[in-house]
């Protein structure tokens, strides 16, 4: 939205009520605002702070029960904008109604004319994959301008508001423009439809005539290119299906002789569409057309056309979860916003960025700030803290041994394997878990050493088919190991409300949250599930009021809006996403920003609980390692996700490889538990973007692999470096599996298996900051030890 963050429903209600709101002076006790910037670049832009009342003479503008503040905070810095007052503006943008639109100026610089139009096309045939990638054909003709009569509808110390509305072909467009004294223009559009809903293409087009522009660049799904005369963004054409669920144009930048303008677009979610019950699916709400409103750009001479696609086709593979070529009903207005950042003007100074030219890098930084995750919290009654980005990321991985420790060789497989498809219950790994206890202990210790802090128990409902006492014994063991290691767990589960609440209550100290019904929102909201979801949420809150509970989508955040209308509560905005080609890697950033943008608007944290590649596993391990970092870093660099789970941890033999020929081998560890090359890249990312106070960043060790043969003792040197700024006292303890004897130098007692756990010897290391200490470990394999890792 215009001022981050606002719920989209509130925009519709308040669209033309701003004048009355702003005209009422607010006489209240002064409130404090602290702005913290976790981004590595400075941020200067207006922002809406929710639930903050300001005095009439404050350097802010009251908007309802919130206040718009001009934020100016250095990179990785802090500011208190209500205590410094508004700076002088040397170049104030000006707008004037002209020819059914608005004329723009910045100081003496003429920035051209804005106008709006709508496009509605009736489609005569069902969409194909070819027509889904060819919607630009609907914009090949003349631009049909919607005559809008703009009038000033509000004003205050920071910005003035201009509003207009018009209709054509059953489409009503309301436009509100907020013009800031300090070099910003926010554009809000709301489309309401009374046109036939089905088999249509519809778009809103904003035409910006720029006769004085000398250069235009555009960022499309994270790729920055020049926009020459006659050129256009791809309209989803390109390698891979990922383009069809992307938003498209992130921003454009126009440069004039003495000014430049970066035009940033928000991630506006598409609406939802109700499908009736069929023989294949129950009645449900699905996404309409695509996950996000499509955003494209076309250059025609001096004119830049910004196209927001409302109703459009999609690929055949997405049609089961998306209803394409549909308009919303009159009760579902569609809202989308954008922000212009202006720089330059008279004398080439002043403006929003204090310089004449906005570089592509700077435009992208502001786009990340505008659409990224921005948390607001009350420190005390009269103080609010606004954060841009997150200080660090909490990392997790998916490890669920009840499904992935089994073996399936098609004709021969482990007894109790529940199915041939993904994630079967390998029942014997639970009913006879003591046989697998050392394997589970080993895997959890590897996860801890790699830097993961939480383990996602994927499809935990799989074990519900087993006797309750078996489930409890298994989970008691598993959670005890987590507690010993200082790890936590995320419950990904689909069970009756009472059982979910029982699990939360039993293991409360080690549970991070409850992710209900894996990925269900990607495919829609079944009418029959709504009441059960409400009951699960209520049951968990009854035993753990502070336990976060949520559901998971892809980038189709419109599903969360539908849940809000259905009164289904949620505490996080959950997302899963995968990249299927090299071409998809840059666009992964948009998946995360779309979720973060929506999460900021509704005041709930975003969380990614599955993220990886799929078909890149056809590359060699060495080649995969080269492209692995950007798959994750495109998200991590934006600092828009506070919690991030990689999927999944270890290679498995549990899935039937012949019937699942598309199985993806994107795990961190081989069957031998030796790390794959990309695992080392993940560890670097965790160190870079993880909590600096987390154990793996305070005490650093390096991976080593040794080969131990029966009856031949081997001495292993294990070194640890104190990477913190404080002295550390370290107690070295030997832990290992049954059949392997471990003797730590200074401790004459051999240890093996479970006996080694929770033992402490006299071997201590006192390490100054930056110092490295070494423990010596004698390892012997017993003659009767089983082969393994």
ZARO-106183 format. One record per residue (C-alpha): x, y, z. Coordinates in steps of 0.001 Angstrom, whole numbers, padded with zeros to 6 digits, always signed. Each point is the difference from the previous one (the first is absolute). Layout:
BEGIN
XYZ/...
//
This chain:
BEGIN
+000000+000000+000000/+000971+003578-000013/+001334+000360+003447/+001139-003363+001228/-001885-001801+001405/-003783+000256-000410/-002539-002770-000491/-001513+000046-003455/-003525-000061+001383/+000646+003269+001814/+001123+001677-003228/-003394-000478-001608/-001847+001424+002983/+002290+002992+000466/+000655+000822-003643/-001986+003236-000076/-000274+000551+003743/+003485+001423+000415/-001058+003631-000132/-002255-000331+003025/+002618-001926+001930/+002778+002450-000688/-002119+003025+000752/-000428-000995+003655/+002895+001218+002193/+001259-002542+002505/+000951+001328+003418/+001689-002859+001842/+003013-000746+002118/+003113-000282-002147/+000898-003547-001004/+003506-001210-000712/+001067-001852-003136/+003237-001937-000397/+000949-001114-003515/+002566-002805-000310/+001524-000784-003382/+001399-003519-000374/+000718+000554-003694/+003539+000753-001241/-001211+003147-001796/-001607+003265+001178/-003764+000379-000195/-001823+003263-000540/-003735-000174-000678/-003375+000632+001645/-001537-002770+002070/-003289-000693+001756/+000389-000971+003656/-003079-001808+001268/-001688+000911+003251/+001991+003181+000556/-001586+003335+000863/+002106+003107-000449/-000400+003549+001204/-001250+002633-002432/+003474+001571-000281/+001874-003308-000437/+002115-000556-003142/-002510-002599-001176/-003465-000262-001519/-002863-001735+001763/-001926-002513-002147/-002776-001614+002005/+001457-001813+002991/+003490+000015-001529/+002537+002644-000968/+002130+000474-003100/+003607+000864+000866/+002911+000935-002243/+002635-002626+000775/+003653+000893-000556/+002240-002670+001494/+003597-000912-000874/+001139-003463-001029/-000028-002369+002993/-000976+002990+002116/-002712+001450+002225/-002014+003207-000191/-002734+001753+001995/-001797+002053-002683/-002560+001628+002288/+002806+001708+001927/+001827+001666-002889/-002774+001748-001909/-000555+000101-003752/+002969+001019-002159/-000301+002799-002509/-001135-001193-003411/+001876+001699-002839/-001969-001680-002785/-003624-000816+000649/-001880-002031-002605/-003088+001657-001375/-003028-001502-001722/-002717+001782-001945/-003145-001427-001625/+000324+000129-003767/-001721-001750-002926/-001715-002630+002125/+003173-000873+001924/+002762+001600+002045/+003034+002012-001073/+003208-000490+002047/+002839+002399+000778/+002967-000050+002376/+001226+003513+000520/+000527+001283-003524/+000330-003489-001477/-002999-001029-002129/-000668-003702+000658/-002905-000426-002390/-003618-001168+000224/-001741-002922+001752/-003242-001473-001327/-001964-003203+000638/-002006-002438-002049/-001604-003427+000324/+000084-002906-002423/-002742-002641-000161/-000001-002760-002621/-002505-002812-000367/+001769-003277-000815/-001566-002395-002489/+002019-003123+000771/+001573-001784+002930/+003516+001108+000856/+003016-002008-001095/+003591+000180+001139/+000730+002088-003096/-002719+002585+000648/+000968+000159+003676/+003373+001396-001068/-001449+002395-002562/-002187+002474+001884/+002043+002899-001356/-002134-000287-003147/-002822+001649+001951/+002130+003163+000228/+001151+000273-003615/-002656+002562-000927/-000839+003515+001119/+000041+001004+003644/-003620+000685+001005/+000208+002658+002660/-002495+000058+002842/-000857+003691+000561/+000651+000761+003651/-000750+003316+001678/+002460+000339+002860/-000783+002168+003003/+001941+000673+003145/-001590-002027+002806/+002419+000406+002897/+003162+001587+001271/+002397+000227+002883/+003618+000780+000923/+001416-002956-001978/-002243-000526-003014/-003027+001143-001967/-002534-002412-001442/-001627+000097-003442/-002816-002369-000937/-002109-000984-002998/-002101-002865-001306/-001486-001145-003265/-001708-002973-001646/+000098-001874-003278/-001437-003346-001134/-001181-000817+003521/+003421+000672+001527/+000194+002820+002547/+003440+001390+000794/+000655+002211+003028/+003396+001738+000135/+001535+001802+002960/+003324+001828-000206/+001964+001123+003065/+002576+002657-000906/+002736+000483+002622/+001893+003240+000501/+003249-001959+000287/+000135-001737-003359/-002468-002895+000001/-003260-000758-001765/-002147-002945+001045/-002579-001371-002418/-002927-002115+001213/-002445-001678-002331/-003136-001962+000842/-001879-001864-002746/-003591-001089+000533/-001685-002151-002624/-003620-000352-001027/+000953-001586-003325/-000542-003644-001039/+002435-002029+002088/+001030-002971-002158/+002109-000434-003148/+001460+003502-000012/+003316+001783-000036/+000133+003221+002017/+002726+002457+000944/+000519+003492+001359/+002491+002071-001982/+001792+003075+001334/+001583+001984-002824/+002848+002298+000904/+000986+002307-002865/+003644+000985+000566/+001127+002277-002834/+003068+001105+001935/+001270-003423+001083/+003428-001025-001274/+000154-003580+001348/-002321-002616+001471/+000927-003202+001810/-002209-002724+001411/+000413-002802+002534/-002006-003081-000973/-000042-002802+002556/+003380+001182+001244/+001623+000539-003437/+000917+003568-000926/-000017+001010-003694/-000314+003101-002179/-003482+000765-001314/+000535+001291-003521/-002622+001472-002313/-002371-002751-001118/+001199-002384+002701/-002094-001653+002688/+000428-002286+002963/-000308-003703-000892/-003662-000507+000987/+001158-003271+001613/+001761-001374-003075/+003252-001809+000755/+001484-003222+001233/-001978-001728+002710/-003475+000082+001440/+001000+002225+002914/-000711+003154-002027/-003718-000758+000077/-000345+000340+003756/+002272+003020+000266/-001189+003577+000241/+002307+001302-002753/+001271+003601-000003/+001427+001013+003374/+000938+003562-000883/+000818+002335-002849/+002371+002952+000091/-000295+003016-002309/+002869+002478-000239/-000405+003566-001203/+002557+002760-000579/-000271+001362+003540/-002036-002629+001845/-000747-003691+000271/-002977-002019+001227/-000045-003568+001323/-003490-001531-000198/-000383-002902+002464/-002916-002476-000105/-001401-001887+002954/-000764-003729-000062/-003773+000224-000282/-001582-003429+000586/-002664-001199-002349/-003488-000675+001321/-001641-003398+000548/-002680-001831-001965/-002510-002525+001343/-000320-003305-001830/-002945-002286+000564/+000365-003654+000888/+001007-002394-002797/+000640-003713-000252/+003712+000718+000472/+000015+002755+002597/-002176+001409+002787/-001383+003529-000042/+002850+002397+000659/+001560+003419-000460/+002912+000114-002463/+002270+002767-001219/-001239+002067-002909/+002135+000244-003146/+003400-000023+001748/+001592+000358+003400/+000690+003723-000464/-001520+002627-002233/+002181-000036-003100/+002201+003047-000493/+001455+000745-003459/+001506+003032-001760/-000062+001147-003647/+001975+002829-001606/-001574+001859-002912/+002081+002991-000970/-000196+002494+002859/-002719-001971+001789/+000510-002625+002690/-003021-002267+000481/-000239-001690+003393/-002381-002952-000403/-001639-001630+003029/-001685-003223-001141/-003127-000816+002000/-001537-002897-001981/+002349-002091-002095/+000706-003601-001093/+002504-002383+001520/+001849-003175-000902/-002006-003206-000144/+002009-001497+002876/-001138+002819+002325/-003665-000096-000977/-000962-002577+002688/+001003+002497+002694/-000755+003269-001796/-003181+001128-001749/+001209+002008-002964/-001643+002664-002155/-002383+001126+002754/-000915+003362+001478/-000936+000542+003637/-003591+000522+001016/-001202+003430+001121/+000690-001003+003617/+003730-000543-000642/+001665+003290-000917/+003596-000487-001127/+002546+002429+001456/+003581+000620-001127/+002510+002743+000716/+003331+001384-001107/+002454+002662+001072/+001977+002496-002025/+003293+001204+001494/+001175+003241-001572/+003484+001466+000046/+001518+003117-001510/-002066+002913-001244/+001142+003607-000038/+003765+000165+000157/+000277-003771+000026/-000242-000309+003798/-002589-000792+002631/-002790-002460-000631/-000510-003282+001797/+003581-001184-000352/+001761+003351-000056/+001606-000667-003372/-000848+000402-003667/+000293-003627-001130/-001428-003063+001694/+002186-002933-000957/-001413-003451-000695/+001623-001280+003190/-001602+002762+002042/-003398-000615-001589/+000284-003666+000904/+000953+000802+003583/-003060+002174+000390/-002159-002693-001551/+001205-002499+002612/-000687+002518+002764/-003469+000748-001413/-001135-003595-000431/+002094-001860+002604/-000930-001050+003509/-000473+002894+002388/-001021-000843+003543/-001670+002421+002382/-000070-000623+003729/-001075+001874+003102/+002897+000281+002440/-002224+001703+002520/-003207+001959-000124/+001486+003137-001515/+002851-001476-002079/-000092-001862-003302/+002926-001711-001712/-000006-000328-003792/+002497-002428-001500/+001090-000169-003637/+001066-003570-000723/+001130-002525+002582/+003322-000007+001909/+000666-003666-000742/-001706-003199-001088/-000913-003046+002060/+000780-003064-002123/-001735-003350+000059/-000082-003178-002058/-002472-002816-000580/+000987-003240+001737/-002725-002572+000582/+001553-003443+000553/-003374-001772+000272/-000289+000524-003751/+003519+000393-001351/+002035-002654+001819/-001840-002852-001720/+001076-001974-003050/-002003-000748-003113/+001504-002064-002787/-003280-000467-001883/-000307-003781+000372/+001679-000021+003421/-000724+002680+002523/-000137+000557+003722/-002982-001627+001781/-002655+002566+000758/+000710+002285-002948/-003347+001754-000425/+000070+001029-003669/+002047+000226-003171/-000192+003774-000418/+001678+002869+001823/+000622-000136+003731/-001269-003458+000990/-000203-001038+003622/+002906-002353+000608/-001777-001569+002938/+002851-002199+001235/+002180+003056+000565/-002555+001051+002625/-001168-003281+001504/+003650-001092+000299/+001499+003439+000416/+002629-001185+002484/+001714-001719-002940/+000204+003369-001739/+000694+002157+003052/+003703+000439-000724/-000765+000981-003609/-002458+002645+001149/+002425+001287+002635/+002729+000229-002618/-002209+001885-002478/-001210+002520+002558/+003584+000697+001063/+001002+000587-003607/-002901+002434-000421/+001108+001827+003131/+003613+000142-001159/-001044+001393-003386/-001758+002889+001710/-003663-000983-000270/-001977+001004+003072/-003324-001693-000648/-001262-003241-001533/-003236-000174-001960/-001943-003207+000611/-001605-000306-003414/-003414-001700-000178/+000145-001037+003633/-003491-001463-000420/+001632-002992-001720/+000723-001639+003346/-003622+000388+001122/-000728-003426-001525/+002105-001613+002751/-001123-000748+003587/+000017+003062+002226/+002530-001429+002465/+002395-000672-002898/-000396+003567-001272/+000597+001450+003455/+003087-002090+000711/+001527+000923-003353/-000717+003715+000333/+001153+000059+003635/+003359-001326-001173/+000199+002406-002944/-000880+003117+001985/+002381-000980+002799/+002812-000032-002561/-001083+003405-001284/+000041+001376+003526/+003472-001425+000676/+001327+001704-003130/-001815+003301+000481/-002045-000544-003147/-003701+000627-000520/-002642-001491-002280/-002673+001260-002361/-003108-002196-000130/-001268-000390-003566/-003139-001974+000727/-003571-000774-001055/-001796-001615+002945/-003184+000549+002030/+000112+003148+002147/+000248-001900+003306/+003028-002008-001156/+001809+003071-001351/-000566+001781+003310/+001196-003073+001898/+003268-000065-001967/+000574+003708+000614/-000689-000311+003724/+002189-003093+000414/+003055+001431-001763/-000629+003710+000453/+003569+001145+000903/+001415-001474-003206/-002779+000990-002437/+000466+003092-002195/-003424-000015-001591/-002722-001970-001755/-000227-000019-003796/-003417-001474-000729/-000691-002221-003001/+003144+000243-002128/-000278+002350-003016/-003797-000100+000016/-000457+003649-000992/+001946-000514-003222/-002922-002038-001291/-002830+001969+001598/-002264+000122+003021/-002484-002860+000161/-003296+001118+001479/-000111-003136+002158/+003368+000816+001642/-000752+003493+001257/-001750-000923+003230/+002639-002616+000849/+002793+002524-000497/-001663+002389+002431/-000278-002814+002532/+003695-000916-000353/+001037+003602+000559/-002234+000301+003069/+001162-003344+001440/+003689+000924-000269/-000549+003450+001492/-001883-001558+002925/+003138-001883+001116/+002666+002407-001317/-001319+003538-000598/+003312+001218-001417/+000495-002930-002411/-000058+001213-003638/-002374-001921-002291/-000165+000500-003752/-000757-001430-003430/+002250-000011-003052/-000358+001314-003544/+002438+000713-002835/-000093+003668-000992/-003808-000085-000217/-000499+002265+002988/-003553+000664-001163/-000815-003303+001727/+000821+001624+003332/-002344+002867-000815/-002747-002544-000650/+000778-001661+003353/-000386+003360+001713/-003414+000430-001609/-000909-003498+001169/+001146+000911+003543/+002775-002607+000045/+002784+001411+002222/+003715-000447-000760/+003180+001274+001660/+002509-000318-002860/-000092+000355-003776/+001455-003325-001104/+001606-000694-003376/+001639-002828-001952/+001844+000463-003278/+002330-001924-002308/+002082+001002-002989/-000003-002283-003026/+002653+001457-002299/+003023+002258-000135/-002200+002637-001580/-002243-000051+003061/+002728+000856+002504/-000170+003845-000187/-003779-000068+000284/+000096-001862+003306/+000383+003335+001749/-003469+000993-001128/-001565-003067+001626/+001329+001073+003389/-000670+003726-000390/-003607-000674-001025/-000603-001853+003259/+001901+002585+002053/-001901+002871-001610/-003345-001525+000940/+001213-001029+003466/+000995+003607+000730/-003430+001228-001032/-001873-002346+002323/+002493+000284+002860/+001058-003666+000134/+003515-001376-000568/+000771-001908-003216/+001524-003466+000254/+001449-002251-002703/-000141-003659+001026/+001001-001638-003299/+002484+001417-002489/+002376-001634-002453/+000484-000970-003625/-001421-003025-001733/+001222-000838-003476/+003392+001630+000426/+000902-003294+001659/+000602-001311-003521/+003281+001934+000129/+003190-001402+001492/+000573+000720+003721/+002916+002302-000826/-002103+002043-002464/-002902+000120+002418/+002229+001459+002690/+000879+002900-002328/-003623+001075-000465/-001232-001000+003453/+000784+003205+001963/-002146+002395-002079/-003012-002345+000247/-000076+000837+003695/+001831+003307+000072/-002542+001686-002286/-002316-000333+002984/+002467+000453+002851/+001521+003216-001394/-003370+001732+000113/-000194-000688+003749/-003732-000469-000462/-000470-003398+001703/+000777-000475+003705/-000353-003816-000046/+001158-002185-002896/-000197-003803-000323/+001956-001813-002676/-001587-003180-001381/+001295-002622+000586/+002860-001257+002185/+001185-003462-001074/-000159-002325-002982/-002604-002736+000400/-000736-003450-001392/-003597+000049+001224/-001652+001161-003242/-000547-002419-002862/+002369+001296-002662/-001565-001833-002949/-003534+001264+000541/+001349+003440+001026/+002262+000666-002944/-000180+003739+000708/+001402-000351+003525/+002223+002944+000863/+003289-000624+001802/+000547+003435+001488/+001102-001077+003475/+002986+001341+001923/+001447-003410+000910/+000737-003175-001897/-001137-003385+001316/+003424-000253+001625/-000739+003279+001821/+002984+001575-001644/-001005+003550-001031/-000606+000702-003655/+001849+002984-001484/-003104+002138+000307/-000170-000788+003736/+003225+001914+000491/-001549+002926-001877/-003012-000156+002311/+002243+000106+003057/+001655+003162-001360/-003421+001578-000500/-001035-000886+003542/+003138+001612+001356/-000543+003113-002100/-003706+000551+000597/-000640-001927+003224/-000066+001272+003541/+003555+001066+000973/-000790-001167+003548/-001030-003500-001145/+002342-002815+001145/+001390-000767-003470/+001065+003626-000379/+001407+000364+003520/+001983-003273-000040/+001195-001011-003440/+001250-003400-001047/+000941-001382-003381/-001294-003146-001664/+002291-003010-000285/-000545-003607-001063/+002104-002878+001329/-000070-003715-000766/+000187-002370+002961/+000562-003737-000460/-000821-002778+002373/+002539-000416+002787/+002177+002900-001138/-000205+002960+002392/+000188+003428-001544/+000706+003315+001673/-002125+002868-001310/+000732+003659+000640/-003135+002097+000488/+000645+003736+000004/-002300+002829+001001/+000464+003753-000419/-001538+002616+002229/-001464+002412-002559/-001679+002185+002617/+001316+003062+001786/-000062-001668+003436/+002164-002664+001683/-001675-003418-000121/+000402-003079+002194/-000735-003115-002049/-000651-003483+001378/+000849-002756-002463/-002266-003072+000098/+000265-003137-002132/-003172-001321-001638/-000257-002797-002486/-002010-003010-001198/-000075-003510+001411/+002978-002070-001087/+002359+002970-000076/+002122+000661+003081/+001011+003595+000628/+002665+001132+002435/+000604+003700+000431/+003524+000882+001081/-000012+000506+003751/-002982-002319+000541/+000899-003698+000436/-003617-001188-000253/-001007-001446-003409/-003339+001253-001261/-002292-001405-002680/-003607+000290-001091/-002552+001541+002315/+002437-000260+002914/+002050+002736-001591/-002885+002425-000009/-000179+002598+002766/+003377-001047+001439/+002576+002605+000915/+003703-000543+000596/+002818+002056+001376/+001078+001249-003447/-000640+003753-000129/+001142+002715-002335/+000339+003633+001048/-000045+002063-003181/+000619+003704-000348/-001800+001828-002852/+001408-001234-003312/+001920-002874+001613/-000180-003609-001194/+000106-003055+002226/+000340-003693-000871/-001370-003119+001652/+001532-003410-000746/-002397-002885-000477/+001021-003662-000228/-002473-002005-002109/-000212-003796-000138/-002552-002116-001842/-001068-003080+001943/+000355-003412-001707/-003777-000541+000104/-000933+003466-001272/-002397+000223-002910/+001293+001601-003201/-001201+003527-000584/+000813+003668+000335/
//
